[in-house]
Amino acid sequence: MTHRLAGKIAVLSGGASGMGVTHTRRLIREGARVISFDLNEGAGPDLVDELGEDKLLFLRGDVRKAEDWERVVAAGRQRFGIPNVLINNAGISPLQSLEKVSEEDYRRVIDINQVGTFLGMRALVPSLREAGGGSVINIASTAALVAFADLFPYVASKWAVRGMTKAAALELARDGVRVNAICPGDTDTPMIRAIADTPSGALPPTDDLPFKRWAQPEEISAAVVFLASDESSYMSGGELVIDGAYTAQ
Ligand SMILES: NC(=O)c1ccc[n+]([C@@H]2O[C@H](COP(=O)([O-])OP(=O)(O)OC[C@H]3O[C@@H](n4cnc5c(N)ncnc54)[C@H](O)[C@@H]3O)[C@@H](O)[C@H]2O)c1
């Protein structure tokens, strides 16, 4: 069997929950080795038991801290070699409106979702270049294409992630580094369940979705594998929208 990701060494943020877990499993199943980190331990240690220390290195770390990115990259290089894939996946999506969100809470979302993505790209570029090229995958959202009420800082941060993706793609093209975004629609993870469980009306009922259901995390992981692989060799500065036709309406 040929592995689509043989020789790939991927750094993944937010790997202890939700889509980070399914991305890790799929990447490793396709032949990659993964350096994953998260603010929380979550599913991280169990995943190492399941997938093996020779395939997965899990660490604790905060995407908001440049020194954590440096530590993760150094540990990953020592264990597996020079990373050639980065997946900026960590994020938070608190229900907060323009009028009610405090400045502190607004900045927290921007710090994690937007500044964290910037710090991740900045920390990995030297490795991606040294590896002779690579792929950066920024997890944005349909909230980077349209807006949702009562997710004000989240929408702001995800539109920024989409813009940063395009700007980085132009800057890094000459180094053979591709940069793309994935825009998932509602996907069945703890994040969306927390919003769905709040009687805010921020989420459309699943019956109003064209597919009448949320995405499963594995349906997003399939796009991560494609963008991490050489199959997407001419794709850069773009986004894969995986939303069951939600933004086609
Ligand atoms: N679930 C959805 O419907 C949906 C839709 C579109 C986009 N997304 C995006 O997908 C990504 C993954 O979300 P998910 O649904 O799997 O959510 P999740 O809450 O299950 O997982 C997010 C992970 O990020 C980690 N994290 C949060 N802050 C961090 C920090 N400062 N440093 C390191 N790790 C941190 C959390 O601990 C958690 O493990 C996010 O960027 C999210 O915005 C999710």
The ligand as an SDF file (V2000), in Angstrom:
LIG
                    3D

 44 48  0  0  0  0  0  0  0  0999 V2000
  -16.4280   22.3670   15.3600 N   0  0  0  0  0  0  0  0  0  0  0  0
  -16.8180   23.2030   14.4130 C   0  0  0  0  0  0  0  0  0  0  0  0
  -18.0090   23.2750   14.0660 O   0  0  0  0  0  0  0  0  0  0  0  0
  -15.8160   24.0730   13.6970 C   0  0  0  0  0  0  0  0  0  0  0  0
  -16.2260   24.7170   12.5300 C   0  0  0  0  0  0  0  0  0  0  0  0
  -15.3040   25.5200   11.8520 C   0  0  0  0  0  0  0  0  0  0  0  0
  -14.0160   25.6450   12.3180 C   0  0  0  0  0  0  0  0  0  0  0  0
  -13.6540   25.0140   13.4650 N   0  0  0  0  0  0  0  0  0  0  0  0
  -12.2610   25.1880   13.9040 C   0  0  0  0  0  0  0  0  0  0  0  0
  -11.6250   23.9220   13.9790 O   0  0  0  0  0  0  0  0  0  0  0  0
  -10.5630   23.9690   14.9410 C   0  0  0  0  0  0  0  0  0  0  0  0
  -10.6920   22.7750   15.8840 C   0  0  0  0  0  0  0  0  0  0  0  0
  -11.8880   22.9190   16.6130 O   0  0  0  0  0  0  0  0  0  0  0  0
  -12.7090   21.7130   17.2710 P   0  0  0  0  0  0  0  0  0  0  0  0
  -14.0950   21.8440   16.8140 O   0  0  0  0  0  0  0  0  0  0  0  0
  -11.9750   20.4450   17.0860 O   0  0  0  0  0  0  0  0  0  0  0  0
  -12.6940   22.2150   18.8000 O   0  0  0  0  0  0  0  0  0  0  0  0
  -12.2390   21.5660   20.1740 P   0  0  0  0  0  0  0  0  0  0  0  0
  -12.6400   22.5500   21.2110 O   0  0  0  0  0  0  0  0  0  0  0  0
  -12.7090   20.1600   20.2790 O   0  0  0  0  0  0  0  0  0  0  0  0
  -10.6370   21.5330   20.0490 O   0  0  0  0  0  0  0  0  0  0  0  0
   -9.8570   22.7050   20.0790 C   0  0  0  0  0  0  0  0  0  0  0  0
   -8.5440   22.3910   20.7940 C   0  0  0  0  0  0  0  0  0  0  0  0
   -7.7510   23.5740   20.8160 O   0  0  0  0  0  0  0  0  0  0  0  0
   -7.0940   23.6200   22.0770 C   0  0  0  0  0  0  0  0  0  0  0  0
   -6.6670   24.9690   22.4280 N   0  0  0  0  0  0  0  0  0  0  0  0
   -7.4520   26.0340   22.7700 C   0  0  0  0  0  0  0  0  0  0  0  0
   -6.6830   27.0740   23.0980 N   0  0  0  0  0  0  0  0  0  0  0  0
   -5.3880   26.6830   22.9490 C   0  0  0  0  0  0  0  0  0  0  0  0
   -4.1370   27.3180   23.1390 C   0  0  0  0  0  0  0  0  0  0  0  0
   -4.0570   28.5980   23.5780 N   0  0  0  0  0  0  0  0  0  0  0  0
   -3.0120   26.6300   22.8770 N   0  0  0  0  0  0  0  0  0  0  0  0
   -3.0720   25.3350   22.4630 C   0  0  0  0  0  0  0  0  0  0  0  0
   -4.2320   24.6720   22.2840 N   0  0  0  0  0  0  0  0  0  0  0  0
   -5.3750   25.3340   22.5240 C   0  0  0  0  0  0  0  0  0  0  0  0
   -8.1430   23.1150   23.0460 C   0  0  0  0  0  0  0  0  0  0  0  0
   -7.5700   22.7060   24.2860 O   0  0  0  0  0  0  0  0  0  0  0  0
   -8.7530   21.9580   22.2590 C   0  0  0  0  0  0  0  0  0  0  0  0
   -8.0940   20.7330   22.5150 O   0  0  0  0  0  0  0  0  0  0  0  0
  -10.6970   25.3390   15.6090 C   0  0  0  0  0  0  0  0  0  0  0  0
   -9.7680   26.2370   15.0290 O   0  0  0  0  0  0  0  0  0  0  0  0
  -12.1150   25.7580   15.2820 C   0  0  0  0  0  0  0  0  0  0  0  0
  -12.2750   27.1570   15.3050 O   0  0  0  0  0  0  0  0  0  0  0  0
  -14.5060   24.2380   14.1670 C   0  0  0  0  0  0  0  0  0  0  0  0
  1  2  1  0
  2  3  2  0
  2  4  1  0
  4  5  1  0
  4 44  2  0
  5  6  2  0
  6  7  1  0
  7  8  2  0
  8  9  1  0
  8 44  1  0
  9 10  1  0
  9 42  1  0
 10 11  1  0
 11 12  1  0
 11 40  1  0
 12 13  1  0
 13 14  1  0
 14 15  2  0
 14 16  1  0
 14 17  1  0
 17 18  1  0
 18 19  2  0
 18 20  1  0
 18 21  1  0
 21 22  1  0
 22 23  1  0
 23 24  1  0
 23 38  1  0
 24 25  1  0
 25 26  1  0
 25 36  1  0
 26 27  1  0
 26 35  1  0
 27 28  2  0
 28 29  1  0
 29 30  1  0
 29 35  2  0
 30 31  1  0
 30 32  2  0
 32 33  1  0
 33 34  2  0
 34 35  1  0
 36 37  1  0
 36 38  1  0
 38 39  1  0
 40 41  1  0
 40 42  1  0
 42 43  1  0
M  CHG  2   8   1  16  -1
M  END
$$$$
